[in-house]
Amino acid sequence: MTTIYDRDLDKNRANYEALSPLSFLRRTAEVFPNQLAVIHGKLRYSYIELYERCRRLASALEQRGIKRGDTVAIMAPNTPAHLEAHFGIPATGAVINAINTRLDAAAIAFILEHGEAKILFTDREYSATVKAALAQSKARPLVIDIDDHLCSTGELFGEIEYEAFLASGDPDWGWRGVADEWDAISLGYTSGTTGNPKGVVTHHRGAYLNTVGNAVTWNLPKHPRYLWTLPMFHCDGWCFPWTITMLAGVHVCLRKVDPALVFDSFLQHGVTHFCGAPTVLTMLINAPDNVRAKLQPGVKCMTAGAAPPAAVLAAMEKMGFDVTHVYGLTEVYGPAVVCDWHEDWDDLPLPEKTAMKARQGVRYHVEEDVTVLDPQTLQRVPEDGETMGEIMFRGNVVMKGYLKNPKATQEAFAGGWFHSGDLGVLHPGGYMQIKDRSKDIIISGGENISTIEVEGVLYMHPDIVEAAVVARPDEHWGETPCAFVTLRNGANVTDAEIIAFCKERLAKFKVPRTVVFSELPKTSTGKIQKFELRERARALK
C-alpha cells in the first residue's frame, strides 16, 4: 500500500548517501587539517598529511588493477601503514583483510588462498612466516614490503616497498564514497571448532554505525589521544581506526605491547584512552613500581576479548584507571555490548562495584537487540541471574556472513538471530553475563584457539594415542591450552618434549602450556567428556 509519503519523495544525490566510515577522514582533514593525527617513534603526521597518504594508497592500488570486491591483505603491527590501510584499501571499493600477526604459516596460507588476496602488504618483522605461508599457498598476491623505521629484524622480499608504492600514487586522488553501504569493507578470520577459520565479512554500514557507537558508548571527547595497545587486526581494531579519526584524535602507534612502552606513552604523549584484552590489563597491574609510577591518573580503558575477572578490574580501579567493560565478537564488528554504568553504583563497596562491572551488559545504541535466549525455543530467559541461554544479536551491527560458507552463515542466522555460541544469564535490567561457551574455543590473551586444531597436532605425535585440549584458567592470559594425552604402552615422553613438538607446528599462543598424562573420560558412545577435563584443569596447582 502506497501513501502520500511514497509519491515524488525519492532518494537522490542531494538527500541520500551510503554510510561509510571513510567519510570521517575527509571531514577531519577538511575541518582540522593541521591537527596531529599520528605519532610513531620519530614520525608525526597531521590529518591533511594522513589524508594525502591514504589517497596516494588508494590511487596506487587502482593503478595496480584493484577494484570493488577485490581482497587486499595486510600483515602488520600497529603502525601508520596499518592505519592507512583501513582507509586507502576500502576507498577503492576493495576489502581489507587484516591478518593476525600471531598466526603460523599454515593458517596464513589458508587465509590468503581462501580470501583470494590480490595484494599483500607485509611488515618485515614477519617475513619468515609470510614467505613460508606463500610457499604453502596457491595464492600469488603482489607482495609489498613495509620497512618500518622501528623494526630492524626480518628482510624485504616483496616487489616494492610501501613508501615507494605510496609515492607512485596521486595525492589528489578523488576521495569518494561507496555506491552501496551493504558493500563489504572488511574480511576477518575467526577461529571455530574446526581447524580452518571462518572468514567474517562486514559491510560499510555496520562499520560506520559501530564507529559512532564507540564514540557514544565511551563518551569520547574531541581530540582524544589514543594508544594502540589493541591490535588493528582484531576486528579492525574494534573500528577504532575510524572512531579516533572521526573525532580528530591522535593515533599513538605501538608495535609491541610492553608495559614500559605503554607507561612511557602515557607520560610522553598524554594518552587519554586505550583498549585491550584483560591480559593487557594484567601486564600493567604487574609492571614494576618504577614503571607504574609514570601513570597519569584518569586514563580511560576499554576492555574486551575475554571476560575480565573482577579482581583485575578492582586492581585497575585502584591504580587510577577508568575501565569500561564491553563485549562482542568478530561477527558484530567487535564490541556491541557494554556494561553501561549507573551513577548509583559508584557508592557500592569496591568488591560489589567490580562484580557489577564484570558483567557484559546491554546492547550498544547502534545495535537493534542483544539478549539471552533459549537456543531451542528462542524465548528470552528470565532476568534471574541463573537461567542460562545463548547470547544472540540482531541489527545493523551484525556481519554479512561467512565468506564461501553458506551453511555456516545459515546456521549462525537461524531464527532471525545471530547465534554467538556464548552461554550466559540475564540479570535484572537486562544486563547479560557470560557463564560458559557452547563451543570449546579457548580465549587466551584475547586470541581464539581452536582445540581441534591443537588436538590435530598432538595426534601427529607418534607416541600419543588419544588427546583432548581444554582451557585452563590463567591469571595472566585468562586461559591457556591444557592438553590431556594418553601415551602408547611403553612410551617414555615428557611434557616438555610434547610442548616442543607442538611449538614446531603451531603458533606460539596455541601451544599447550600444560600437558597431563592420563586416560581420557568417555561417554558410553566413546565421546570424550570435556566438561570433566575442564574441571580437572581448573583443579591443577
DRENZA-783122 format. One line per 2 residues: for each residue x, y, z of C-alpha. Coordinates in steps of 0.1 Angstrom, whole numbers, plus 5000, padded with zeros to 4 digits. Last residue first. Example, Ala and Ser with C-alpha at 12.3 -4.5 7.8 and 13.67 -1.06 7.14 Angstrom:
// DRENZA-783122
5137/4989/5071 | 5123/4955/5078
//
This chain:
// DRENZA-783122
5480/4736/5410 | 5455/4718/5388
5419/4720/5399 | 5407/4741/5370
5423/4716/5346 | 5405/4687/5362
5372/4705/5360 | 5378/4712/5323
5386/4676/5318 | 5352/4666/5333
5335/4690/5309 | 5355/4676/5281
5339/4642/5283 | 5355/4624/5253
5328/4606/5232 | 5330/4568/5232
5293/4561/5230 | 5291/4552/5267
5307/4585/5275 | 5344/4590/5278
5370/4600/5304 | 5405/4602/5289
5433/4581/5304 | 5460/4602/5318
5492/4622/5311 | 5486/4659/5317
5503/4685/5295 | 5502/4722/5304
5512/4754/5284 | 5497/4739/5253
5509/4757/5221 | 5483/4780/5205
5500/4812/5216 | 5532/4802/5199
5517/4795/5165 | 5517/4757/5159
5538/4731/5143 | 5573/4733/5157
5560/4746/5191 | 5538/4715/5193
5567/4691/5193 | 5584/4713/5220
5553/4711/5241 | 5554/4673/5237
5590/4671/5246 | 5585/4693/5277
5556/4670/5288 | 5580/4641/5288
5578/4610/5266 | 5586/4574/5276
5563/4552/5256 | 5559/4516/5269
5522/4514/5260 | 5512/4543/5238
5505/4576/5255 | 5472/4591/5266
5471/4629/5265 | 5453/4657/5283
5464/4690/5269 | 5458/4723/5287
5455/4754/5264 | 5457/4788/5282
5430/4809/5297 | 5428/4845/5311
5463/4852/5298 | 5479/4865/5330
5460/4848/5359 | 5455/4816/5339
5424/4793/5339 | 5430/4761/5320
5411/4757/5288 | 5406/4723/5272
5426/4700/5248 | 5419/4663/5242
5444/4637/5231 | 5445/4600/5224
5472/4576/5213 | 5502/4598/5216
5536/4582/5209 | 5539/4590/5172
5530/4627/5177 | 5506/4637/5149
5477/4633/5173 | 5490/4662/5192
5489/4684/5160 | 5452/4675/5154
5445/4682/5191 | 5457/4717/5187
5435/4723/5156 | 5405/4707/5174
5410/4729/5204 | 5406/4760/5182
5423/4790/5199 | 5407/4824/5199
5430/4853/5209 | 5421/4878/5236
5450/4869/5258 | 5440/4833/5255
5404/4825/5246 | 5399/4788/5243
5371/4776/5219 | 5352/4746/5231
5319/4758/5218 | 5289/4764/5239
5309/4787/5259 | 5304/4794/5296
5289/4819/5321 | 5287/4851/5302
5268/4879/5319 | 5240/4899/5304
5223/4930/5319 | 5186/4930/5311
5176/4953/5340 | 5177/4925/5365
5204/4899/5355 | 5203/4878/5324
5224/4847/5320 | 5250/4835/5296
5262/4809/5271 | 5283/4821/5242
5278/4805/5208 | 5271/4839/5193
5239/4829/5175 | 5229/4858/5151
5192/4860/5152 | 5164/4856/5126
5156/4820/5135 | 5189/4806/5123
5214/4833/5115 | 5246/4814/5125
5233/4782/5109 | 5226/4800/5077
5261/4815/5076 | 5277/4782/5085
5259/4765/5056 | 5266/4794/5032
5304/4792/5037 | 5322/4810/5009
5328/4840/5031 | 5309/4839/5064
5280/4864/5068 | 5270/4900/5062
5282/4907/5097 | 5260/4922/5125
5260/4958/5135 | 5228/4966/5116
5206/4945/5139 | 5201/4913/5158
5223/4896/5183 | 5221/4864/5204
5236/4853/5238 | 5227/4817/5244
5207/4806/5274 | 5214/4800/5311
5188/4806/5339 | 5207/4819/5369
5209/4857/5370 | 5171/4858/5374
5162/4880/5345 | 5141/4853/5329
5153/4837/5296 | 5141/4852/5263
5124/4826/5241 | 5143/4814/5210
5127/4780/5216 | 5157/4758/5212
5186/4782/5219 | 5167/4796/5249
5175/4833/5245 | 5199/4858/5261
5197/4893/5247 | 5211/4917/5221
5188/4939/5200 | 5189/4967/5175
5226/4975/5177 | 5235/5012/5173
5229/5022/5210 | 5252/4994/5221
5235/4965/5238 | 5235/4957/5275
5260/4944/5300 | 5290/4921/5299
5290/4918/5337 | 5324/4924/5353
5314/4959/5361 | 5288/4947/5386
5314/4925/5403 | 5337/4955/5403
5312/4975/5422 | 5304/4947/5446
5340/4942/5456 | 5346/4980/5457
5318/4988/5481 | 5288/5004/5462
5286/5042/5460 | 5295/5044/5423
5266/5020/5415 | 5243/5050/5420
5257/5065/5388 | 5246/5036/5367
5272/5023/5342 | 5265/5007/5309
5283/4974/5309 | 5286/4975/5272
5275/4952/5243 | 5284/4957/5206
5322/4954/5208 | 5340/4939/5179
5324/4943/5145 | 5294/4920/5153
5308/4888/5137 | 5343/4895/5152
5327/4891/5186 | 5313/4913/5213
5317/4925/5249 | 5325/4958/5266
5338/4967/5300 | 5347/5004/5306
5377/5010/5330 | 5387/5043/5345
5423/5038/5356 | 5436/5051/5389
5457/5022/5401 | 5429/5011/5425
5405/5009/5396 | 5429/4987/5376
5432/4964/5406 | 5394/4962/5410
5390/4953/5373 | 5416/4926/5376
5399/4912/5407 | 5366/4912/5389
5380/4888/5363 | 5377/4901/5328
5355/4881/5304 | 5376/4877/5273
5383/4899/5243 | 5371/4931/5259
5385/4961/5278 | 5380/4998/5273
5405/5019/5293 | 5404/5056/5303
5435/5073/5318 | 5423/5092/5349
5456/5091/5369 | 5488/5098/5350
5509/5066/5352 | 5547/5071/5353
5549/5055/5387 | 5539/5022/5371
5573/5018/5356 | 5591/5023/5389
5567/5000/5407 | 5574/4971/5383
5545/4961/5360 | 5520/4936/5375
5489/4957/5370 | 5500/4968/5335
5505/4932/5324 | 5472/4922/5339
5454/4949/5320 | 5469/4936/5288
5457/4901/5297 | 5422/4915/5302
5421/4924/5265 | 5429/4959/5254
5418/4994/5246 | 5434/5028/5252
5424/5063/5261 | 5438/5096/5274
5475/5094/5263 | 5495/5125/5272
5522/5116/5247 | 5553/5113/5269
5536/5102/5302 | 5511/5077/5289
5535/5067/5262 | 5561/5058/5288
5536/5037/5306 | 5528/5017/5275
5565/5014/5265 | 5574/5000/5299
5544/4977/5300 | 5553/4962/5266
5526/4959/5240 | 5546/4959/5208
5545/4980/5176 | 5528/5009/5193
5511/5038/5174 | 5497/5069/5191
5467/5078/5169 | 5458/5113/5179
5421/5123/5177 | 5402/5142/5151
5370/5127/5165 | 5361/5108/5133
5398/5097/5131 | 5395/5081/5166
5364/5062/5155 | 5377/5051/5121
5409/5034/5133 | 5388/5025/5164
5365/5000/5145 | 5373/4972/5170
5409/4974/5159 | 5397/4961/5125
5380/4932/5143 | 5414/4924/5159
5439/4931/5131 | 5445/4966/5145
5459/4950/5176 | 5447/4968/5208
5476/4986/5225 | 5472/5015/5201
5473/5045/5224 | 5445/5070/5218
5449/5107/5225 | 5414/5121/5223
5408/5151/5200 | 5371/5157/5207
5357/5138/5236 | 5347/5101/5238
5317/5093/5258 | 5326/5056/5257
5293/5044/5243 | 5288/5074/5221
5322/5073/5205 | 5322/5035/5201
5287/5036/5186 | 5298/5061/5160
5324/5038/5147 | 5299/5009/5152
5275/5026/5129 | 5300/5033/5102
5314/4998/5103 | 5279/4984/5101
5271/5005/5070 | 5304/4998/5053
5299/4960/5055 | 5314/4930/5074
5326/4896/5061 | 5337/4871/5086
5360/4844/5071 | 5358/4812/5091
5390/4796/5105 | 5402/4762/5094
5408/4735/5121 | 5372/4732/5131
5356/4745/5163 | 5359/4780/5150
5387/4805/5148 | 5379/4839/5134
5391/4854/5101 | 5384/4890/5092
5373/4903/5058 | 5365/4940/5057
5345/4967/5038 | 5319/4946/5021
5293/4965/5002 | 5260/4969/5020
5266/5007/5021 | 5261/5007/4983
5277/5032/4959 | 5307/5037/4982
5320/5072/4989 | 5347/5091/4970
5381/5106/4976 | 5394/5119/4942
5431/5112/4940 | 5449/5145/4948
5479/5128/4964 | 5482/5106/4932
5500/5073/4938 | 5535/5062/4928
5549/5077/4961 | 5527/5053/4980
5544/5023/4964 | 5578/5038/4972
5567/5042/5008 | 5554/5006/5009
5585/4989/4995 | 5583/4971/4961
5582/4936/4946 | 5585/4919/4980
5614/4903/4998 | 5625/4927/5024
5640/4910/5054 | 5634/4903/5091
5645/4923/5120 | 5653/4960/5125
5619/4974/5130 | 5612/5010/5143
5618/5025/5109 | 5590/5004/5093
5600/4988/5061 | 5566/4976/5049
5571/4952/5020 | 5546/4949/4991
5538/4914/4979 | 5516/4910/4948
5494/4881/4956 | 5501/4845/4944
5477/4823/4963 | 5482/4786/4959
5496/4785/4994 | 5524/4766/5010
5553/4787/4997 | 5533/4819/5004
5530/4808/5040 | 5567/4801/5044
5575/4836/5030 | 5549/4851/5054
5564/4834/5084 | 5600/4845/5075
5590/4880/5066 | 5570/4887/5097
5592/4915/5111 | 5595/4929/5075
5559/4942/5077 | 5537/4927/5050
5513/4943/5025 | 5496/4915/5004
5479/4922/4971 | 5453/4902/4951
5441/4882/4982 | 5418/4854/4972
5403/4852/5007 | 5405/4814/5008
5441/4814/4994 | 5455/4842/5016
5436/4828/5046 | 5448/4792/5041
5484/4803/5037 | 5481/4824/5069
5469/4794/5088 | 5497/4772/5075
5524/4799/5082 | 5515/4803/5119
5493/4830/5132 | 5505/4857/5157
5503/4885/5131 | 5465/4881/5128
5457/4891/5092 | 5440/4924/5083
5419/4916/5052 | 5407/4949/5037
5381/4947/5010 | 5383/4967/4978
5359/4995/4968 | 5389/5018/4961
5383/5037/4994 | 5383/5003/5011
5421/4999/5007 | 5431/5035/5014
5411/5039/5047 | 5419/5009/5068
5452/5006/5050 | 5463/5040/5064
5461/5027/5099 | 5482/4996/5090
5508/5018/5073 | 5509/5041/5103
5519/5012/5125 | 5501/4988/5149
5516/4955/5138 | 5515/4943/5102
5502/4916/5079 | 5479/4933/5054
5456/4917/5028 | 5438/4933/4998
5407/4915/4986 | 5390/4926/4955
5353/4933/4956 | 5355/4968/4940
5387/4974/4922 | 5425/4968/4924
5442/4970/4890 | 5477/4980/4901
5469/5016/4892 | 5439/5013/4915
5461/5003/4944 | 5484/5033/4937
5454/5057/4938 | 5441/5042/4970
5475/5045/4987 | 5481/5080/4974
5447/5090/4988 | 5456/5075/5021
5488/5094/5022 | 5471/5126/5014
5445/5121/5041 | 5473/5114/5066
5491/5146/5056 | 5459/5167/5060
5454/5150/5093 | 5488/5159/5106
5516/5133/5106 | 5544/5128/5132
5572/5103/5128 | 5601/5100/5153
5585/5070/5170 | 5550/5068/5157
5526/5096/5165 | 5497/5101/5141
5469/5126/5136 | 5482/5160/5149
5456/5187/5139 | 5468/5207/5109
5439/5198/5086 | 5412/5200/5113
5380/5208/5094 | 5389/5195/5059
5411/5166/5071 | 5385/5157/5097
5358/5156/5071 | 5378/5136/5046
5387/5110/5072 | 5352/5107/5085
5337/5098/5051 | 5356/5065/5051
5334/5053/5079 | 5307/5045/5052
5270/5052/5050 | 5256/5054/5015
5245/5089/5007 | 5209/5102/5003
5192/5136/5001 | 5210/5155/4974
5221/5126/4952 | 5185/5113/4951
5162/5091/4971 | 5125/5095/4961
5098/5117/4975 | 5076/5121/4945
5050/5097/4960 | 5057/5074/4989
5048/5099/5016 | 5012/5103/5002
5008/5066/5009 | 5014/5034/4990
5000/5000/5000
//
